[in-house]
Amino acid sequence: MSDNDPVRVGRRAFVQDGALLLTAGAVATVSPLYADQSPGRLCVGMITDLHYADKPPAGSRHYRETLAKLDEAAGEFEASKPDFVVELGDLIDAADTVQLEQRYLSTINDRFSKICPDRHYVLGNHCVDTLNKDEFLGGVGQEESFYSFDRSGIHFVVLDSCFRSDGKAYGRKNSKWTDANVPAMELEWLQADLNENKHPVIVFAHQRLDVSGHHSVRNSDEVRKVLESSGRVLAVFQGHSHKNDLQDIAGIHYCTLVAMVEGSGVDNNAYSLMDIHPNGTIRLNGFRHQQSRQWSPQR
């Protein structure tokens, strides 16, 4: 089965690079396997590339159907009670006017904000195509576009790659989606943040940091050098290319999550719950089209 194939009903296990991976079943309720309530475990809900807009489908993207798909994910998250949830970018699709874009944002965020009081938003290129960053962040109630925070002995980093090569921030249709960059000032902040940190690290990003090409951050090699130099980064979770993918580079797992907007009907949904256990094991529990993965601590 290729990474782009839909996940079928049922489960199977296999070993990849010495770690057990579990593929997810296309279930509509949380089973005991996924509703992991292990003592001390930290649970994180993740969704990406919702592209909500009140407009007809375009190709494989069904913008209006995101609402029903998000409702299904909300039901799973309510049962599992994640400690926080993360939206990995492109919460909305681009609109022709600021007013219409703000209406899209208000509609989708009204539903998303009810899932969990502790929420984090990664900026995607569509989030700040028509809107500027202050407008998007103000609309979701988040102060910064890149920052870090700690939960249960894990250090989490949220990155913002929505900058042009000249360092200018995306907004008001002033950019190309293929020109994504982490600017020098953010790299300096990241280096200082990781230098001060003493905990294991997980990074959230929108544009990909593990590949070259249209979906990548143009200076991804510089970003990876900073991440690798800390010696504490376990994994990077990202979206943008709308598909399952996994790259292991210098001991860091770069896991790309499937877009929620792709395909019609809730059978074509994609979302996940990540469990981080006290022994260092990370388990990504994928639903519908999202693949599940598991990484054990290196010995």
SETI-485452 format. One record per residue (C-alpha): residue in three letters; x, y, z. Coordinates in pm, 1 decimal, always signed. Each point is the difference from the previous one (the first is absolute). Example, Ala and Ser with C-alpha at 12.3 -4.5 7.8 and 13.67 -1.06 7.14 Angstrom:
BEGIN
[r 'ALA',[+1230.0,-450.0,+780.0]];
[r 'SER',[+137.0,+344.0,-66.0]];
***
This chain:
BEGIN
[r 'MET',[+0.0,+0.0,+0.0]];
[r 'SER',[+147.7,+338.2,-97.1]];
[r 'ASP',[+6.7,+301.2,+234.5]];
[r 'ASN',[-279.6,+160.1,-199.8]];
[r 'ASP',[-239.0,-296.2,+20.5]];
[r 'PRO',[-297.1,+27.9,+236.9]];
[r 'VAL',[+22.5,-187.7,+327.5]];
[r 'ARG',[-236.7,-296.8,-3.6]];
[r 'VAL',[-211.9,-141.7,+278.4]];
[r 'GLY',[+206.2,-210.4,+239.8]];
[r 'ARG',[+358.6,+11.1,+125.5]];
[r 'ARG',[+328.9,-159.5,-78.0]];
[r 'ALA',[+340.3,+31.3,+158.1]];
[r 'PHE',[+340.7,+3.1,-161.6]];
[r 'VAL',[+353.1,+95.5,+90.2]];
[r 'GLN',[+182.9,+290.0,-160.2]];
[r 'ASP',[+353.5,+89.0,+102.2]];
[r 'GLY',[-37.3,-202.7,+316.3]];
[r 'ALA',[-317.2,+174.7,+118.2]];
[r 'LEU',[-351.4,-135.5,+4.3]];
[r 'LEU',[-245.3,+187.2,-222.5]];
[r 'LEU',[-374.2,-48.5,+16.0]];
[r 'THR',[-225.7,+99.6,-287.8]];
[r 'ALA',[-327.7,+156.3,+105.2]];
[r 'GLY',[-342.6,-140.5,-71.5]];
[r 'ALA',[-265.5,+220.8,-153.6]];
[r 'VAL',[-205.1,+10.1,+316.1]];
[r 'ALA',[-269.0,+241.6,+109.8]];
[r 'THR',[+51.5,-44.0,+373.8]];
[r 'VAL',[+301.1,-22.3,+225.6]];
[r 'SER',[+95.2,-356.4,+89.0]];
[r 'PRO',[+190.8,-85.6,+319.9]];
[r 'LEU',[+318.5,-16.6,-208.8]];
[r 'TYR',[-25.7,+367.8,-90.3]];
[r 'ALA',[-159.9,+128.4,+319.4]];
[r 'ASP',[+330.5,-49.8,+179.8]];
[r 'GLN',[-29.3,+108.2,+363.0]];
[r 'SER',[+343.5,-113.8,+119.1]];
[r 'PRO',[+117.0,+178.5,+317.0]];
[r 'GLY',[+223.7,+294.6,-77.2]];
[r 'ARG',[-67.0,-6.8,-372.4]];
[r 'LEU',[-36.7,+329.9,-185.5]];
[r 'CYS',[-260.0,+5.1,-278.2]];
[r 'VAL',[-3.8,+249.4,-288.9]];
[r 'GLY',[-272.0,+31.6,-264.3]];
[r 'MET',[+121.5,+101.5,-346.4]];
[r 'ILE',[-173.5,+109.4,-320.3]];
[r 'THR',[+131.9,+172.2,-309.1]];
[r 'ASP',[-98.8,+164.7,-326.5]];
[r 'LEU',[-371.0,+43.2,+60.9]];
[r 'HIS',[-23.0,+272.0,-270.7]];
[r 'TYR',[-348.1,+93.5,+114.4]];
[r 'ALA',[-190.6,+229.5,-238.2]];
[r 'ASP',[-362.7,+41.7,-94.0]];
[r 'LYS',[+55.8,-75.5,-367.8]];
[r 'PRO',[-42.5,-291.6,-242.3]];
[r 'PRO',[+257.3,-282.0,-21.2]];
[r 'ALA',[+309.8,+47.4,-212.4]];
[r 'GLY',[+158.8,-323.7,-115.7]];
[r 'SER',[+37.7,-227.5,+301.0]];
[r 'ARG',[-50.0,+279.2,+253.4]];
[r 'HIS',[-346.7,+13.0,+155.3]];
[r 'TYR',[+9.9,+321.6,+196.4]];
[r 'ARG',[-347.8,+6.4,+153.5]];
[r 'GLU',[+23.2,-362.0,+114.6]];
[r 'THR',[+278.2,+89.5,+240.6]];
[r 'LEU',[-264.8,+96.6,+255.8]];
[r 'ALA',[-142.0,-352.9,+19.7]];
[r 'LYS',[+348.9,-151.7,+1.3]];
[r 'LEU',[+105.6,+224.7,+285.3]];
[r 'ASP',[-311.6,-98.4,+192.1]];
[r 'GLU',[+100.9,-365.5,-28.7]];
[r 'ALA',[+351.7,+76.5,+123.8]];
[r 'ALA',[-146.0,+201.3,+286.4]];
[r 'GLY',[-198.5,-306.0,+109.7]];
[r 'GLU',[+314.8,-214.6,+7.9]];
[r 'PHE',[+192.5,+268.4,+187.5]];
[r 'GLU',[-278.5,+41.6,+254.4]];
[r 'ALA',[+17.4,-371.2,+78.8]];
[r 'SER',[+379.9,-1.8,+32.5]];
[r 'LYS',[+30.0,+337.4,+176.6]];
[r 'PRO',[+330.9,+126.7,-143.8]];
[r 'ASP',[+205.5,+234.4,+214.8]];
[r 'PHE',[+10.7,+243.1,-291.8]];
[r 'VAL',[-73.8,+11.2,-373.0]];
[r 'VAL',[+205.2,+132.9,-289.2]];
[r 'GLU',[-114.0,+118.1,-341.8]];
[r 'LEU',[+297.6,-29.5,-235.3]];
[r 'GLY',[-93.5,+270.9,-248.8]];
[r 'ASP',[-238.1,+93.9,-281.3]];
[r 'LEU',[-298.5,+11.9,+231.9]];
[r 'ILE',[-176.6,+205.8,-268.0]];
[r 'ASP',[+22.6,+30.6,-376.0]];
[r 'ALA',[+67.4,+330.5,-170.7]];
[r 'ALA',[-288.4,+240.1,-66.6]];
[r 'ASP',[-31.4,+300.6,-230.6]];
[r 'THR',[-59.2,+250.4,+279.2]];
[r 'VAL',[+114.5,+49.3,+358.0]];
[r 'GLN',[-358.5,+4.5,+123.9]];
[r 'LEU',[-82.6,-334.5,-162.7]];
[r 'GLU',[+322.6,-154.2,+126.8]];
[r 'GLN',[-78.1,+113.0,+353.0]];
[r 'ARG',[-343.6,-160.6,-33.1]];
[r 'TYR',[+163.2,-331.2,-100.8]];
[r 'LEU',[+235.8,+26.0,+296.3]];
[r 'SER',[-276.4,+79.1,+246.5]];
[r 'THR',[-212.3,-292.0,-120.8]];
[r 'ILE',[+267.1,-268.1,+21.7]];
[r 'ASN',[+165.4,+130.5,+314.9]];
[r 'ASP',[-332.6,+11.3,+182.3]];
[r 'ARG',[-11.2,-378.8,-34.6]];
[r 'PHE',[+368.8,-62.0,+53.7]];
[r 'SER',[+14.4,+214.5,+315.0]];
[r 'LYS',[-263.8,-217.5,+168.3]];
[r 'ILE',[+216.5,-313.1,-21.8]];
[r 'CYS',[+254.3,+93.3,+265.8]];
[r 'PRO',[+85.5,+316.7,+195.6]];
[r 'ASP',[+373.2,-48.7,-64.7]];
[r 'ARG',[+45.7,+52.3,-376.3]];
[r 'HIS',[+290.9,+87.8,-225.2]];
[r 'TYR',[-9.1,+127.6,-356.9]];
[r 'VAL',[+284.4,-34.6,-250.3]];
[r 'LEU',[-16.6,+256.1,-279.1]];
[r 'GLY',[-53.5,-144.6,-346.3]];
[r 'ASN',[+43.4,+187.2,-325.4]];
[r 'HIS',[-377.3,+8.9,-58.4]];
[r 'CYS',[-60.2,+139.2,+348.9]];
[r 'VAL',[+193.4,+314.2,-93.7]];
[r 'ASP',[-67.6,+31.3,-370.4]];
[r 'THR',[-287.5,+248.9,+22.4]];
[r 'LEU',[+33.1,+76.2,+372.9]];
[r 'ASN',[+315.9,+131.6,+159.7]];
[r 'LYS',[+150.7,-176.6,+300.5]];
[r 'ASP',[-143.5,+235.5,+260.7]];
[r 'GLU',[-348.8,-52.3,-142.1]];
[r 'PHE',[+27.3,-377.6,+1.9]];
[r 'LEU',[+155.6,-18.4,+345.7]];
[r 'GLY',[-254.4,+245.6,+136.6]];
[r 'GLY',[-278.8,-210.1,-148.1]];
[r 'VAL',[+113.6,-312.9,+184.4]];
[r 'GLY',[+119.0,+168.8,+318.7]];
[r 'GLN',[+369.6,-87.2,-28.5]];
[r 'GLU',[+269.1,+256.3,+77.0]];
[r 'GLU',[+297.4,-126.0,-199.4]];
[r 'SER',[+62.3,-186.2,-325.3]];
[r 'PHE',[+310.0,-178.9,+134.4]];
[r 'TYR',[+61.4,-89.5,+363.5]];
[r 'SER',[+68.9,-288.3,+238.9]];
[r 'PHE',[-164.3,-150.6,+305.9]];
[r 'ASP',[+46.8,-291.3,+241.3]];
[r 'ARG',[-244.4,-272.4,+98.3]];
[r 'SER',[+76.4,-297.7,+226.3]];
[r 'GLY',[+375.6,+15.4,-52.5]];
[r 'ILE',[-18.2,+42.4,-379.8]];
[r 'HIS',[+103.6,+320.5,-179.6]];
[r 'PHE',[-220.2,+89.7,-296.5]];
[r 'VAL',[+96.3,+245.9,-273.6]];
[r 'VAL',[-238.1,+165.9,-247.8]];
[r 'LEU',[+170.2,+133.0,-313.7]];
[r 'ASP',[-111.8,+258.5,-256.6]];
[r 'SER',[+136.7,-43.7,-353.6]];
[r 'CYS',[-236.8,+249.3,-162.5]];
[r 'PHE',[+270.9,+245.1,-101.7]];
[r 'ARG',[+132.8,+83.2,-344.8]];
[r 'SER',[+367.8,-36.6,-89.4]];
[r 'ASP',[+48.5,+370.5,+67.7]];
[r 'GLY',[-133.1,-45.1,+354.5]];
[r 'LYS',[-333.7,+170.1,-59.0]];
[r 'ALA',[-296.5,-168.3,+167.9]];
[r 'TYR',[-277.3,-155.6,-208.3]];
[r 'GLY',[-325.6,+195.6,-19.6]];
[r 'ARG',[-231.9,+181.6,-240.6]];
[r 'LYS',[+92.7,-228.6,-289.8]];
[r 'ASN',[+360.3,+120.2,-3.7]];
[r 'SER',[+167.1,-341.1,-20.1]];
[r 'LYS',[+41.7,-326.1,-188.6]];
[r 'TRP',[-74.8,-322.2,+184.1]];
[r 'THR',[+321.8,-152.4,-133.9]];
[r 'ASP',[+211.1,+271.3,+167.0]];
[r 'ALA',[-24.1,-101.5,+367.4]];
[r 'ASN',[+283.9,+88.0,+235.5]];
[r 'VAL',[+93.7,+11.7,+367.0]];
[r 'PRO',[+163.9,+343.9,+26.4]];
[r 'ALA',[+329.2,+71.0,+175.3]];
[r 'MET',[-161.1,+156.6,+306.0]];
[r 'GLU',[-217.7,-308.7,+53.7]];
[r 'LEU',[+298.3,-232.4,-46.2]];
[r 'GLU',[+189.2,+199.7,+262.9]];
[r 'TRP',[-295.7,-25.9,+234.8]];
[r 'LEU',[-26.5,-375.1,-64.4]];
[r 'GLN',[+368.6,-57.4,+71.4]];
[r 'ALA',[-19.9,+195.9,+325.5]];
[r 'ASP',[-322.0,-173.6,+104.5]];
[r 'LEU',[+145.6,-347.6,-55.8]];
[r 'ASN',[+326.7,+94.2,+172.5]];
[r 'GLU',[-190.9,+94.8,+314.3]];
[r 'ASN',[-220.2,-308.8,-4.8]];
[r 'LYS',[+81.3,-318.8,+192.6]];
[r 'HIS',[-299.7,-212.6,-103.5]];
[r 'PRO',[-76.1,-224.6,-298.1]];
[r 'VAL',[-136.9,+208.7,-289.0]];
[r 'ILE',[-286.2,-37.3,-248.3]];
[r 'VAL',[-42.0,+254.9,-280.7]];
[r 'PHE',[-317.6,+103.3,-183.7]];
[r 'ALA',[+28.5,+153.1,-348.5]];
[r 'HIS',[-211.7,+48.7,-312.4]];
[r 'GLN',[+237.1,-2.8,-298.1]];
[r 'ARG',[+226.6,-300.5,-13.7]];
[r 'LEU',[+348.7,+1.8,+149.5]];
[r 'ASP',[+111.2,-341.8,-126.0]];
[r 'VAL',[-13.0,+23.0,-379.0]];
[r 'SER',[+88.7,+232.4,-286.1]];
[r 'GLY',[-248.9,+125.4,-255.3]];
[r 'HIS',[-317.4,+205.3,-9.5]];
[r 'HIS',[-135.8,-115.3,+337.7]];
[r 'SER',[+319.8,+60.5,+192.4]];
[r 'VAL',[+141.0,+286.7,+199.6]];
[r 'ARG',[+266.5,+143.6,-228.4]];
[r 'ASN',[+259.8,+23.7,+276.7]];
[r 'SER',[-105.0,-328.5,+161.0]];
[r 'ASP',[+360.9,-115.8,+17.6]];
[r 'GLU',[+81.2,+293.3,+230.3]];
[r 'VAL',[-300.3,-78.5,+218.7]];
[r 'ARG',[+95.7,-367.1,+22.9]];
[r 'LYS',[+353.9,+92.6,+106.8]];
[r 'VAL',[-140.8,+199.1,+290.6]];
[r 'LEU',[-232.6,-284.9,+98.7]];
[r 'GLU',[+276.8,-258.3,-25.7]];
[r 'SER',[+246.8,+209.5,+199.8]];
[r 'SER',[-225.9,-10.2,+306.0]];
[r 'GLY',[+21.7,-378.3,+23.9]];
[r 'ARG',[-346.1,-3.2,+159.7]];
[r 'VAL',[-246.6,+18.8,-289.1]];
[r 'LEU',[-199.8,-322.5,-27.2]];
[r 'ALA',[-244.1,+78.9,-279.2]];
[r 'VAL',[-139.3,+264.7,-233.0]];
[r 'PHE',[-368.2,-10.9,-96.5]];
[r 'GLN',[-94.2,+188.0,-316.8]];
[r 'GLY',[-265.8,+27.4,-269.6]];
[r 'HIS',[-23.3,+196.6,-326.3]];
[r 'SER',[+55.2,-279.6,-254.7]];
[r 'HIS',[-331.4,-169.0,+94.8]];
[r 'LYS',[+141.1,-354.7,+22.9]];
[r 'ASN',[+139.6,-256.8,+239.5]];
[r 'ASP',[+376.2,+6.8,+3.3]];
[r 'LEU',[+285.3,-73.8,+237.1]];
[r 'GLN',[+368.3,+86.8,-24.8]];
[r 'ASP',[+262.8,-75.6,+262.0]];
[r 'ILE',[+290.0,+243.9,-17.6]];
[r 'ALA',[+286.2,+7.3,+252.0]];
[r 'GLY',[-210.1,-172.7,+264.3]];
[r 'ILE',[-304.2,+229.3,-38.2]];
[r 'HIS',[-334.6,-135.4,-125.7]];
[r 'TYR',[-164.3,+234.7,-253.4]];
[r 'CYS',[-362.9,-109.5,-15.2]];
[r 'THR',[-230.7,+156.2,-259.9]];
[r 'LEU',[-371.7,-22.1,+72.4]];
[r 'VAL',[-287.5,-37.6,-247.6]];
[r 'ALA',[-222.6,+295.9,-86.7]];
[r 'MET',[-354.7,-0.7,+134.8]];
[r 'VAL',[-136.4,+179.6,-309.8]];
[r 'GLU',[+84.2,-275.0,-249.8]];
[r 'GLY',[-290.7,-212.0,-127.2]];
[r 'SER',[-375.1,+5.9,+49.4]];
[r 'GLY',[-173.7,-143.1,+305.6]];
[r 'VAL',[+122.3,-86.3,+347.9]];
[r 'ASP',[+148.1,-324.6,-133.2]];
[r 'ASN',[+266.8,+226.1,-152.1]];
[r 'ASN',[+78.5,+166.6,+329.1]];
[r 'ALA',[+345.3,+14.6,+166.8]];
[r 'TYR',[+102.5,+92.4,+354.5]];
[r 'SER',[+209.2,-146.0,+278.3]];
[r 'LEU',[+70.3,-32.7,+370.0]];
[r 'MET',[+360.1,-12.2,+116.2]];
[r 'ASP',[+85.3,-173.5,+327.2]];
[r 'ILE',[+334.8,+78.3,+161.8]];
[r 'HIS',[+86.2,-243.6,+276.9]];
[r 'PRO',[+231.4,+54.9,+299.0]];
[r 'ASN',[+246.5,-257.6,-139.6]];
[r 'GLY',[+44.0,+211.7,-316.6]];
[r 'THR',[-221.5,-203.6,-232.4]];
[r 'ILE',[-199.2,+210.9,-247.0]];
[r 'ARG',[-308.4,-153.5,-156.6]];
[r 'LEU',[-193.0,+174.4,-275.8]];
[r 'ASN',[-351.1,-141.2,-14.4]];
[r 'GLY',[-137.0,+80.4,-345.4]];
[r 'PHE',[-365.5,+4.7,-102.3]];
[r 'ARG',[-152.1,-51.1,-346.1]];
[r 'HIS',[+273.8,+82.2,-253.9]];
[r 'GLN',[+263.1,+93.0,+256.6]];
[r 'GLN',[+258.4,-273.5,+54.0]];
[r 'SER',[+97.9,-98.9,+352.7]];
[r 'ARG',[+362.1,-11.9,+104.8]];
[r 'GLN',[+200.7,-84.4,+308.5]];
[r 'TRP',[+352.2,+87.0,+106.3]];
[r 'SER',[+180.6,-150.4,+293.9]];
[r 'PRO',[+273.1,+192.2,+182.9]];
[r 'GLN',[+347.7,-52.8,-138.7]];
[r 'ARG',[+227.4,-210.2,+217.5]];
***
